[in-house]
Amino acid sequence: MKFPRRFASMLFAASLVATLAGCASTPTKEGTGEFIDDTVITAKVKASIFNEPTLKATEINVETFKGDVQLSGFVAQPQDAQKAVEIARGVKGVVSVKNDVRVK
């Protein structure tokens, strides 16, 4: 009877290792926790831009990867693009901001 119990323990340990390895991050892929963190950062940046009355939030796209925020889209004035960058930098958890916002 000891063999099945030992086998079950080994099977559990192997499946645990495989699961944890699947959630690990690489330089080009986020781990599960990082993905959730980036989703929260993206939502906070979008909300902050939305709450800025001088900016049109629908024209600015926000993407986050490992804390690095990328802003893209179009604005009417150059100072609007700079304001969006300042807002994004002010959000907790943002590591850096890449500004790809263009003036139309």
Phi, psi and omega in degrees: 000344182287331182297311180298323180293318179294318179298317179297320178295317180293320179296318178298314180298318180295318180291327177295315178297317180296320179294314180294324178294327179290337180264357182287151180265158175232174179300335181250357183225134179279151169280172182300314180296320179295322179298316179295316178301315181295324177296318178294316179299314179302315180296319180293319178295315179299318179295320180294319177293321178298322182282354176273112186294338182278350182251147174263102186298333182289344182261359181243122178263144181234128174228145181228137176221114180053041177086351178271119183262134175243124177257136177216168181124200185227144175227166183277326185234147177300326179292336176292320178295318179294322178297319179298320178295315179300318179297314181298318179296335181280353182276132180297133179101347180284125180272313179208164180231127175255123185261106175247022179283134181248149176270129181264000000 
